[in-house]
């Protein structure tokens, strides 16, 4: 299983079970565990005698990730602790960049009623520094709503330029304000045919008005979803 299926709380519980209660843990896995499963820098990695970091020589695992973020006005909504939905999406995007191997590729697009390139697709090695990280963290909600069709089109265009074998889109979108899906099913079908996958992080809950659309996008895109 992937790390996201266990969840951060679940992995912390397992860590505590071993470290504090003296339990034993055996970890095995296939193509969805260890590094490809998202366990790098996770609470479980600390328990194991191996690193979850992907090695550069494993060429087939090189990944291109485009993160596309909703920057509509609704993303300015306060979520507590002095943060907005936009702040959470920015932090998540920066953490994606932090976790990539130097030879992976990374790009960022912000979308309201049209797409705006924040970081062009390039190797993570070129972008894993304070300058690019601060550029991500400074993104602000700008008004309007996220146009889903425009977000998918722009993301697909950027991913087509990737050299990596694995091409993945992570879409951050407000579950209360995801508009104009347009021909999203047709666009996603073309992306899947081109070897691209899509995961969605919905800012909100599964009961929000646009949550079903976001869950369908992740299902059609062969990825996961998280709210």
C-alpha positions in Angstrom: 0.0 0.0 0.0 1.0 3.6 -0.5 1.9 5.8 2.4 -1.2 7.9 1.8 -3.4 4.9 2.3 -2.0 4.5 5.8 -2.0 8.2 6.5 0.3 10.3 8.6 -1.5 9.5 11.8 -1.4 5.8 11.0 2.4 5.9 10.4 3.0 7.9 13.6 0.9 5.3 15.5 3.0 2.4 14.1 6.2 4.3 14.9 5.0 4.8 18.5 4.0 1.1 18.7 7.5 0.1 17.8 9.5 2.7 19.6 7.5 3.0 22.8 5.7 -0.4 23.1 8.6 -2.5 21.9 6.6 -4.2 19.1 8.2 -5.6 16.0 7.6 -4.4 12.5 8.4 -6.2 9.2 8.0 -4.1 6.0 7.9 -5.6 2.6 6.5 -4.3 -0.6 6.3 -3.9 -4.4 6.0 -1.1 -6.8 3.7 1.0 -4.5 5.9 0.8 -1.4 9.2 2.2 -0.2 10.3 5.3 -2.2 7.6 5.0 -5.0 5.0 4.6 -2.4 5.7 8.0 -0.7 7.5 6.7 2.4 10.5 9.0 2.0 10.9 11.2 5.1 7.9 9.5 6.6 7.6 8.3 10.3 8.1 4.7 9.1 11.4 5.5 7.4 12.9 6.3 10.8 12.3 2.7 12.0 13.9 0.9 9.1 17.6 0.0 8.4 17.2 1.3 4.8 16.7 4.7 3.2 13.5 5.4 1.2 15.3 7.8 -1.0 15.3 6.8 -4.7 18.7 6.4 -6.2 19.6 8.4 -9.3 20.6 5.3 -11.2 17.1 3.9 -11.1 16.2 5.6 -14.4 12.8 4.0 -14.8 11.5 5.7 -11.7 12.3 9.3 -12.7 9.3 11.4 -12.4 8.0 14.7 -13.8 5.5 16.4 -11.6 3.5 19.5 -12.4 1.6 21.0 -9.5 -1.4 23.1 -10.6 -3.0 25.3 -8.0 -6.3 27.0 -7.7 -5.6 30.7 -7.0 -9.2 31.9 -7.1 -10.6 34.3 -4.6 -12.1 31.5 -2.5 -8.6 30.2 -1.8 -8.1 33.3 0.4 -10.5 31.7 3.0 -9.1 31.5 6.5 -8.5 28.0 7.8 -7.1 28.8 11.2 -3.7 29.5 12.7 -3.4 32.6 10.5 -3.3 30.5 7.3 -5.5 30.5 4.2 -6.4 27.7 1.8 -3.8 29.2 -0.5 -1.1 29.0 2.1 -1.8 25.3 2.6 -1.6 24.7 -1.2 1.6 26.6 -1.4 3.2 24.7 1.5 2.1 21.4 -0.1 3.6 22.4 -3.4 6.9 23.4 -1.8 7.0 20.0 0.0 6.6 18.2 -3.3 9.6 20.0 -4.6 11.6 19.1 -1.4 10.9 15.4 -1.8 11.9 15.0 -5.5 15.2 13.5 -6.5 17.6 15.9 -8.3 17.0 14.3 -11.7 13.2 14.5 -11.4 11.4 17.3 -13.2 9.1 19.9 -11.7 6.8 22.7 -12.8 4.1 24.9 -11.2 1.0 26.5 -12.7 -1.5 28.8 -10.9 -5.0 29.0 -12.3 -8.0 31.3 -11.9 -9.9 31.8 -15.1 -6.7 31.3 -17.1 -3.4 29.5 -16.4 -0.3 31.3 -15.2 3.1 29.6 -15.2 4.9 30.1 -11.9 7.8 27.7 -12.5 8.7 26.3 -15.9 9.3 22.5 -16.1 12.9 21.9 -15.2 15.0 19.5 -13.2 14.4 19.5 -9.5 18.1 20.1 -9.0 17.8 23.5 -10.5 14.8 24.5 -8.4 15.5 23.0 -5.0 16.7 26.3 -3.5 15.4 29.2 -1.5 14.7 31.4 -4.5 12.2 29.0 -6.2 10.8 27.8 -2.9 9.9 31.4 -1.9 8.4 32.0 -5.3 6.0 29.1 -4.6 5.2 30.2 -1.0 4.4 33.8 -2.2 1.6 32.8 -4.5 -1.7 34.6 -3.6 -5.3 34.1 -4.4 -6.3 36.6 -7.1 -10.1 36.5 -7.5 -12.4 34.7 -9.9 -12.7 30.9 -9.8 -10.5 28.0 -11.0 -11.4 26.9 -14.5 -10.8 23.2 -14.4 -10.7 22.8 -18.2 -8.0 25.5 -18.5 -6.0 23.9 -15.6 -6.0 20.5 -17.3 -5.1 21.8 -20.7 -2.1 23.9 -19.4 -0.9 21.0 -17.2 -1.0 18.5 -20.1 0.9 20.9 -22.3 3.7 21.3 -19.7 3.9 17.6 -19.0 4.2 16.7 -22.7 7.7 18.4 -22.6 8.9 16.1 -19.8 11.7 13.6 -20.4 10.9 11.4 -17.4 9.1 8.1 -17.8 6.5 8.9 -15.2 4.4 12.1 -15.7 2.0 13.1 -13.0 -0.2 16.1 -12.3 -1.1 17.2 -8.7 -4.1 19.5 -8.8 -4.9 21.6 -5.7 -8.5 22.9 -6.0 -11.1 24.5 -3.8 -13.9 21.9 -3.3 -16.3 24.7 -3.0 -15.3 26.6 -6.1 -14.1 24.5 -9.0 -15.7 25.9 -12.2 -16.0 25.4 -15.9 -15.0 21.7 -16.2 -15.7 21.8 -19.9 -14.4 18.8 -21.9 -12.5 17.5 -18.9 -13.2 13.8 -19.6 -11.9 14.1 -23.1 -8.7 16.0 -21.9 -8.1 13.4 -19.2 -8.5 10.6 -21.6 -5.9 12.1 -23.9 -3.6 12.6 -20.9 -3.9 9.0 -19.8 -3.2 7.9 -23.4 0.0 9.9 -23.2 1.0 8.1 -20.0 0.1 10.9 -17.6 -1.7 10.4 -14.3 -3.6 12.9 -12.1 -4.1 13.2 -8.3 -6.3 15.8 -6.7 -6.0 17.5 -3.4 -9.3 19.2 -2.5 -9.3 22.2 -0.2 -12.4 21.4 1.8 -14.4 18.3 2.5 -16.0 15.5 0.4 -19.4 17.0 1.1 -18.6 20.3 -0.6 -20.4 21.2 -3.8 -17.6 20.4 -6.2 -16.0 17.5 -4.4 -17.6 14.9 -6.7 -16.1 16.5 -9.7 -12.7 16.5 -8.1 -13.0 12.8 -7.1 -14.0 11.9 -10.6 -11.0 13.7 -12.1 -8.7 11.7 -9.8 -10.4 8.5 -10.7 -10.3 9.1 -14.4 -6.7 10.3 -14.0 -5.6 7.0 -12.4 -4.4 8.8 -9.2 -5.5 9.5 -5.7 -7.5 12.2 -4.0 -7.3 13.8 -0.6 -9.5 16.4 1.1 
